[in-house]
Amino acid sequence: MTTELLNTLYVFTQGAYVHLEGDTVRVDLKDERLKQTPLHHLGAIVTFGLVTVSPYLMHRCAEDGRAVTFMDVNGRFLARVEGATSGNVLLRKAQYETHRDESAAAAVARCIVAGKLQNCRGVLNRAIREAGEGQRAKEAVAALSRAAEAIAGQLKSLEEARSLDAVRGAEGHGSAAYFEAFDSLITQQRTDFRFDSRSRRPPKDRVNALLSFLYALLVNDCRAACEGVGLDPQFGFLHAIRPGRPALALDLMEEFRAPFADRLALTLINRKQIGPEDFRERPGGAVLLNEDGRKKVVVAYQTRKQTEVSHPMLKTRVPLGVVPHLQARILARCLRGDIPFYTPFIPR
């Protein structure tokens, strides 16, 4: 697959050859032309996996200040080729200046949290619509409805939040309400996959172990998206800066937790694609996926990334795996002042 979004050419087709033909970029697979687009239409080129880019095209992009970014087939950042003069330093300067301005940082964080809470509420409302009959279903709907209403209240309070503390408070209360009802989203294997509360370091049950593993995969993708655009993945707005912590990647991940990671976890459990035999308990009560379990989750995660979704802002269908890269570019535009505010990804 080869697609052009936000003035960026994304090449996913394994074995493709990307090269310059006149003043156009051409993508070939063996003797077949997959795509051809004017070079001046592109601000960047991003390749995934076994894709070859001609040296002449890389030279031309370097001269023009156009980045060529290489990801592995799973979307992990590998390298970026760019010329001596690049806008990335100006982008990072804008990122650092926004971080120093608490009002501006809170505005970005507020958009991120709004996206996260709306997506959490979307997962709950979807489960309410799909609930079956019986007493158990009625109890689940009641719990899910209470959580959705509580999150709606936090979204309303978020509109008035002007400080980072207020934004973080709304995020914390909304997340607490969401996870309080999370057990009601589990409809199968309830004895083996009971969820009482979110536990992280270490996860104390199978559901938390599954969520933590998926979040780790997701934050790696979001870090690659930040690095691919030229943002500093360790300099975030919602998450505090700590040594070795990819704060901006964690920020970007927030809006994807519920629709991507949480829904995948629930699918694996409720469709019985993963079971108690895929986990192991360590001394001290920590529960982790075993090797077979990790393989199953990684395969499901990579399959999920290929699913096409409608991007509400771009009004086109794109693979879910490319959405973090698109959102990183939208965030970069916001930080540079090209657009007035950051628009999070909220699938319909």
Buried (B, 14 or more C-beta within 10 A) or exposed (E): BBBBBBEBBBBBBEEBBBBBEEEBBBBBBEEEEBBEBEBEEBBBBBBBBEBEBBEEBBEBBBEEBBBBBBBEEBBEBBEBBBBEEBBBEEBBEBBEEBBEEBEBBBBBBBBBBBBBBBBBBBBBBBBBEEBEEEEEBEEBBEBBBBBBEBBBBBBEBBEEBEBBEBBBBBBEBBBBBBBBBBBBBBBEBEEBBEBEEBBEEBBBBBBBBBBBBBBEBBBBBBBBBBBBBBBBBBBBBBBEEEEEBBBBBBBBBBBBBBBBBBBBBBEBBBEEBBBEEBBEEEEEEBBBBEEEBBEBBBEBBBEBBEEEBEBEBBEEEBBBBBBBBBBBBBBBBBBBEEBEEBBBBBBE
